[in-house]
Amino acid sequence: MTTSRPVVDIIRKETFSACHRLHSPQLSDEENKQIFGKCNNENGHGHNYTVEVTIRGCVDSKTGMVMNLTDLKAIIEKCIMKPLDHKNLDKDLDYFKIIPSTTENLAVFIYDSLRRALPKPELLHQVKLYETEKNSVIYRGRVKHIYTNGLRRTSENICTTLSSDSDS
């Protein structure tokens, strides 16, 4: 007799403060001012970010856990808190020297950093990042899985199937 183990999401929430300037090196100064407005201020501005890291997996029959929360807390400290808290994203992280430090790009940075550090990276389900109480983004990785009747049918990279005027 085979019994399936329950799949559970565990979520760890942290807050950090960081400053940045929304500015793209691929745009002129005038275009940056037009697109980013007051967020393109030369001196930058700050946020008190809240991040929610979601781990999804089967409950281990021996430990009763998907992942030890103590381990997750240590990984979040290493991947999020130390590199980002009380930092200037544009000046303190090489990652943002060539791409704009938008909330979308910051969520990708956090997700990728966590995947590299997790002992089982496939358990990382999503990163939800709040820039303000009203503005947040969710990032689940580069590949979208399409399900039909609960069965995985195909995978596709949504960044190659969707386009916008700004991608050209």
Salt bridges, closest charged atoms under 4 A:
ASP9 OD1 - ARG56 NE 2.60
GLU14 OE2 - ARG12 NH2 2.81
ASP29 OD1 - HIS23 NE2 3.92
ASP85 OD1 - HIS86 ND1 3.10
ASP94 OD1 - LYS97 NZ 3.38
ASP112 OD2 - ARG142 NH2 3.33
GLU131 OE2 - HIS47 NE2 3.34
